[in-house]
Amino acid sequence: MNLRHGLWPMALILLMAGCGQQVGTPASETTTAASTASPATAASADRNAVRDVVERFGKQMQKVSVLAPPDAMRPQLKKVYGDLLTPDLLRAWLADPSLAVGRDVSSPWPAGIDIDRIDCPTTIRCHVQGQVRYLGSNEVEHGGVAARRPVRLRVERKGTDWRIAAVEVGKN
């Protein structure tokens, strides 16, 4: 028997056997790469969306002066944070602006949030830990960071939107 002709049908049989369902495995238990990747892909997309909301919030913090009188601060809160916060958190900050976070001195000012960790215990809630990065004129000119403060955020999903539901900024 010619090896060339004898191996070719055997290879074809093995290849075809590998493409089908395993013998003895019910169709309902057979998984594909696409079906097993979907939850991981969704989780990754959720984490990216949460990261985006938190990073945008961190950049906006310098635009809200928490030293301003409450009547001047309320319009800032709506304009700057309106699309980043849950309606409940925005209402709470509008009712009592002293609860809001933002720029509390002229320098250094909050320049962003560096995310250390994102934990998502459910598909609609994530907890974020990080640090608010503060800059002053010297750091803008020469580089570096003037100060860092720990921050914890709870981010929740309503439909397809992720919004910040709670913020806690620690002391230096």
C-alpha positions, 0 to 999 in steps of 0.5 A: 500500500502506498503510504501517501494514499494510506495516510491521507484518508486516515488524516481526513477521518481524524480531522472530521472527527475533531469537528463534530460533537464528541461521542456520548456528549449531549448537544446541550453540553457542547460549548463553542469558543464563541459561547464561552468567550461571551461572558468574559467579553461582556465583563471586559466591556463592563469594566471598560465602561466603568473605567471610562465613567470614573476617569471622566469623573476624575477629570471633571472634579476640578470644575466643581468648586466645593468652596462656592456658596450652595446656590452657585454650586448647584448649577455646577453640579448639574452641568459638570456631573449630570451625566456621570452620577446616578439621579439619586446621588445627584439629588443628594448633592443638590440637596446638600452641596457640602456632600459633593466632591470637587476642587476644595482649594485653588491649588493643588486641584484634582486632575484625575483618578488613577484606578487601582482596582475594579471589582464587579460582584454583580453585572450591575454594580462595581466597586472602584478603588483608586487615588485622586491625583492633585496637581499644582502649577509647579507639577504642570510645568515640571511634572509630578504629582502634588498629592494623592488621596484615596478614593472609593466609588460605587458604580451602577448600571441602569440599562446600558448606562454606567453611573457613579452611585457613591463617592468617598474621598479619603484624607491625604 
